Amino acid sequence: MIKKGLLNSSVALMSLRENIRMKKIHFKRTTCRLCEGNKLELMVPIVPTPIAGAFVSQGQLDRKQELYPLDIYQCKECGHVQLLDVVDPKILFSEYSYFSGRTTLTKHFAKYTEKIIRENNLKKDSFVVDVGSNDGAFLRFFKDRGIKVLGVDPAENISKFANESGIETLPKMFDLETADEIRKEYSAADVITANNVFAHTDDMIGMANSVRNLLADDGIFYFEVSYLVDVVDKMLLGTIFHEHLCYHTVKPLVSFLKRQGMELIDVERVPIQGGSIICTAQLIGGKRTISPSVNKLIQLEDNRGVYQPGYLKSFSKKLETLKSEAAALLHGLNSQGRNIAAFGAARGGTLLTYLFGLGEYIEYIVDDDPNKQNFYSPGYNIPVLPTSTMYERNPDYVIILAWVHSKSIIDNNQKYLRNGGHFITLFPRVKVVDKDTL
């Protein structure tokens, strides 16, 4: 049933401010965020989409949602992979629908916290600052150990939630002014963390400088980001949206941090979000030695040809193949009169909906989180309903949009399959799952 459905160089900074002053909430930069080079090549063209987390209420359905480009470029000078199209952070982050404490990330946070406490021998008088702290779920593990914490997050609704739940949080962008304020009013930070935030800022150099200025002389900076190698290998398209401006690899990061007065001393690959890296950095000349893990991953990247044109071009070709396969499957099911729903009101699902043209077929989306229910998806305005709806209406097919949780969604909904239903997964290949193909 077809449904109708902030910047480094002074020049770039002035450009952003001028665009915002002129009420242009989107602009395209012309230099690399890490090295400021201007040799940037389009590697993966991607269809424009609305803001990934911009789900709307029924009263907002008449509002037009703009589509913004998501094309992926690579710097030919340092190798960094990134989006060049920038949306005003106020549009992206002033009201944010993602609460990390309501996800399975909390298990990862518990282990990650223990790693940081152990590696730095943190005491009750230690001071941890989390940049992009969201609802404070990560910092809570430190606070529960008696460690002094402070969050910084520009999303006013989420900062308010964090403060009310006992995690002191500044509702601000993290920049030099905020770093200076924290250092004066609190102290230098023993540890600064940034989980999936070091890929969110257009002003990478400004953020790095802010971190450096806030760190104590022997302080440590931990940041976790999606790893480009995993994104490509596993076709993790759900990680591609406007907030994620950078798709990191180790080699460009080493040079970048060195230029900002820091050095990368350790990198750990972790399975979270389909494949990420936890990077550890210190001020240049710090007391810790550089782990072999850094050069090991640089060697892996060189061996895989990450910095050669064919690497991302091949990814783009695979993407086109998946789009063709999905289109053929859904067109066939639609022509047979099959009912199609989707599972997971995830941010990554917005790209999948547009990239594969899913919005023309999906009648509704189900989600376990009551905070997402009774809203409508960005752009296509597909209603989000409780998971129980899937059992009440028993659609013929359900497309899994929350790609990270595909296995758990299928495992937790065996009854739907036993009732004759089918799940459709899109990665790493288009596949139909029923009770006989598990």
C-alpha positions, 0 to 999 in steps of 0.5 A: 500500500503506497503511502503519500506521503563551530568552525576553526579558521577565522574565515570559516567561523565568520562564514558560519556566523554570517549564515546564521545571521542571515537565517541560513541554517545550512551551509557548505564548508570548503575545507577539511575539519582536521587539516584545513586542506581544500582538496576534498573529493565527493566519495559517497553521494547520498540522498538529502534527508530531514534532520534525523531526530526531528520526529513531530507531534500531531500538532506539527504535521503541517510544518514543512521539514527541510531536506539537507544534503548528506554527501560524504567527502574525503580530504585528499591531504590528510585522509579524513572522511566527513560531511561538508554540509553543516546545519546550524547546531541550534537546529540539531541540538536545542531540543534533542530526542535521544536519551542515552540512559534509555538505551542499552548503552548503559551496560557499555557505560558501566564497563567504560567507566571502570576502565577510566577509573582504573587507568587513572586511579581516580579518587573522590577528589578527582574531577570528570567533565563529560562533553555532550553529556546528554542525560547524564547516564555516563557521568552517573557511574562516576558520581555513584563512586563519589567522584566529582562530575560536570556535564556540558550539553547544548540540548536544553531539554536534556540538560534540564532532565540531567540536572533534575536527576542530580547530574550537574550539567551546563546547557551550553556548547563546549567551546573555549569560553565554556572551558575557561568558565569551568576551569575558573569556577570549578578546576582543571579536569583530571579526565574529559570524556566525549562519547560520540561527540567528537564527530558532531562538531564542525569546529573540531580544532576549537573543540580540541583547543577547548579540551586542551585548555581545560585538561590538567597537566597530567589529565587524560582525554577519552573520546569514543567515535564510530570507526569508519572501517566498521561503517564500511565493512558492516554497511552501518548506514544508520550512523550517517546523519547530519549530527555526525559530521566526521567519520574517523580513522586513526591516522588523521587523528594522530596528526590532528591532535599533535597540531593541537598540542595533544598526542594519541596514546591508545586506541581500543576497538569496541563493538558499540554502535556496530563498531567504534573506537575509544581514543585516549589522548594526553597533552604532548610530553605527558607521562604516559607512553604511546600504546602499540595499538595506535600504530597497529590500527594505522597499519590496518587502515593502510593495508585496507586502502582506506586512503585510496579512492577505491575504498569509499567508491566500493562502499558507494557501489555496494550501497547502490546494490542494496538500494536496488535489492530493497526497491525490487523486494518492496515493489514486489511486496506492494504489488502483491498487496502486502502490508508493511510496517517498520520497527524502531523510531531510531535516528538512523532510520530516517536515512534508511527511509529516504535512501531506500524510499521506504516511506512510500511503503511503511504504514506505521513504525512500532517502538518499545519506548513510550517516549517515542510513541504517538509521534511522526517520523521526519519528512514522511510523517509515518506514525510511531505506535507501541510495539503491541500494535504489531501484534494487534494488526499483524502486518505481513512484513516489518522492516527493521530500522533500528539496525543496531538492535536487529538481533534482539528485536528478532529474538524478542519477537518470535511470537510475531514470526510464529504468527506468520510475520516476516522481518526485513533486515537491510544490512549487511544485505537485504534479507527476509527473516521468517520462522523457517529461516532463523 
